Amino acid sequence: MSGETNHDSCSDRSARQVLYDEDLQSRLEIIRQFVARPIPKQPFEDSSPALIPFQYDGKSHEECVSGGGILIGSARHAANIPLLQSMNVVAVLNCASGGIARLPVDELKGVGIRYCFTNCRQDSYSYPILHEKKRPSGNEQSGETIICSKHLEVSNALFADIRRQNAIHRNNGDQSRVGNVLFFCVAGQNRSATLATATLMLHGEKLENVLKHCSKQRPFVLENVGFQQQLIELEAILNKLKTHGISHTFREQFSSHWKLLQYANSVSFPHKRVRMMGEDEGAEHFIPSPLTPAARTKSEMDVLAGLKVEIELLIPGLCTMEVRIPVQCAISEVKKCLIQHANDNLLCHDMQPAKVAKGWIVLAMFGYDDMYDIPLEVEAVELKVQLERMNSMFGLTSEIVDGEPRVTWNEKCRFALVIFSVVRLQNPLSVSSSSDRSDAIEVDDDHTDLSLSPNQEPWTFEHKERPNAPATLLQNTLHSTHLRAWDFVTGEALASKIPTVFSFADDARDRRAFMMVSRSANTMQQFDAPGEGDILGMGENAIVHRVQLSHTTPSGSHRDDGWTSVNVGLQGNKISGDSPTSNGHTVISQPVEDWDAAVKRPFSLSKMLVFLQNSSEAGLAKRLRLANALNSDGRVLYFYGLGLGLSTNAYNLNQYKFELMLLSKYEEEFSTYTMRRFIEEYVAAPSSIEDQQRRFSIQKMQSEFSITNVKVILVSLLNAFRDLTLMGIQAFDFNHLNNVLVSRDFRNVRLIDIDGNAQGSVHYPQLESFAQGQFSPRISVPPPQKPCLDVDLNVLLPSVIEQLILGKGRSKSFVSNTRSDIWRAKEEDGKEMIQKILIENFYPFINEDGYDDEIKAKTLKHTAKVAEWFYSLLKKNSPWTNWTNDIYDAMRCIDHLPIS
């Protein structure tokens, strides 16, 4: 007995040594001689996938090129049906993280190409794409067992099935029907290449042969060093398993590899179902597999019986998962199912176990652009509109059961669970994954709404980018880094024209940390401090950015050359006009409309939760929007909808989180014509403007701008400050001119307020009280007394007046120099200098010959009064010693500006 035990122990050590042999490092070097080269600069023409022919029945590779091999490519190749047909593709395997939204699954089915997928959740160094090491639970002394991944099972089963079909066609003399299989992921670099190489090795190909073909056609594949390591380990395991006289213990330790190896070289086996997107409802497609369990779980039986449907769940920042939900159920039930699935399978197994507190569910559909979606959240869109949009967009129907609408879901539904906050668990729960349970989803009986918990904290995730791996970029983990938004009333989806990632800090008082923006596409995120044009304002509670938005369309026609190319699937199959879809209903294409939006981002989770309340800004904005009374108070910005954006920690660029934001649309009269831009054009010297049309427009504006116009625009500016005060706004940032907008006729000024709403000031709870658990969103806060507006007029207001009086068409440097000269001159000389400039700027005609002497005298008298007023204002002489103390003193001062 002891000798037998010793034999098994030696075999166990031998098995372990397979994965740690010194020779593995030298094999890694061989891989890197062929592949893992730098990827071409983005965007690059990736016109066709790499063909790795399979050597069957002793035939040469040249004889095999006509069919029977594996193609390694990207999502773009999988969407190009003419290309697939020209390369004799009979099946495609999606190796990306779940489905890729815009793949034409119905069109693939229509031309006889099978579509399968295996959910490779991540392209990370540590992800077990081929196998993982496990120990039996509760037995730390037992040896490791190396378990093949489900990805390798599926890819092996699919390729074996295609091999068998090809053999039948060859035996029948029908060589034209012998086909290839396309393995693809987002960029066709790591996941698809790894599974294709591993599958070919299982079927007898040598690693070097596969790599030689890759090096000639696609040398940038297999950049992921973790996947390289797993390929070398797989090669060592297969070589050992093929050795004669291998021990029973070794085969037991690598039993899953042994079964796959047997299966790859066998003819008939039991059957394993592989999910086929685009199948008729209730249809089953089987692929042989040696790993089919003896009995199906209750959840699997429910799917076969049509009681449940398997859908894709994307958890942005983490992964995608397959989840089984009832075919017919309410939206609230679906949300509970998906949140529980995320809790049980992901968050509860974190180093700091947690549960989802605040999260949103967003619905999209296979076959449509991934930004053509609808949030299933009443905060964003009313339930009635959600149901109408789901029907008009995707053909999903609903009926009232027990007083609640229940939707009929199908397997093309794609849900995203966007997590904003979590509640940490005091005691880690012992939770088994859903895949190990008899039923995939049974909703907890715990009805506690964690979104109301005072203990919730922002949810963040880590993502470290790799320079040579576009497929691992953040936008592919999330499907997109574009800012998303939805209309309060119609539910129409919008997205930013370019990728937009904001920045944040853990300390809400660190305002500058919220100002960075990245707009990277097909490259690593680049966070730079933006120019003033991107920041419209900043207050005590939030910052406002300017973002250009566009309506999204089912075909992706809203995308332009600036959009991320690796996320664009279909190039020649865009829906235009009224187009029938796979669901049999008609999608009416939306007109693509671009518009500038003001995006208001609260500084902290507590502030975000407050503004989402029905009694606060988002709730008020939605009610006004539904009542068609958006701009009843005459604001320059009127609320349009809620947005969903991504931000990174300014002090740790690998840490990200999601934020909800309030989006506003500009009043058409004002658009985005800021005071800053107006002043720049007002003081611009026409001779310095190269563009003739712009020079003519600015000259016309300058020539028509009178002293009366100066007073009108200043009065309007101060009235705007007064209006904010009357509306109860607490503070206004007047340190720059980008949050001051000017109408196109230069007669009206509006301010972009940051912190308030039309019902009065927003009394946000202190950050400390929220952290200590003293705040609950359900507690109504009594309205505070309307405060005086906290605004600093000492810097910018005098500067604006100086440029309006002195700088028309003369340049900023002239204004600065002249101000210094006036300040140093004697009082009478200073006033004379001002009067001379006033005449040149506003009354140049009085120096013309033949001008009426009486009018000339009146003009000189008027300009002398203006000069006296301006000199007193500039020097803060009596009666204007305190004119910048508050807005009412400033209004009295401007009111005394003489006009003719």
PyMOL commands that set and color helices and strands:
alter all, ss='L'
color gray80, all
select helices_A, chain A and resi 2-18+23-34+61-64+75-79+81-86+105-110+150-171+175-177+191-202+207-217+225-241+248-253+255-264+298-304+331-345+347-349+383-394+434-436+450-452+470-472+474-478+511-514+532-534+565-567+605-611+617-626+675-683+686-688+692-704+707-726+767-771+796-806+812-824+827-842+844-847+853-875+887-895
alter helices_A, ss='H'
color red, helices_A
select strands_A, chain A and resi 50-52+70-74+89-94+114-117+131-134+145-148+180-185+271-273+286-288+308-315+319-326+328-329+354-365+374-375+398-401+404-408+413-424+457-458+460-462+484-487+493-496+501-504+517-518+535-538+542-551+578-580+586-588+594-602+637-649+652-666+740-742+749-751
alter strands_A, ss='S'
color yellow, strands_A
deselect
rebuild
show_as cartoon
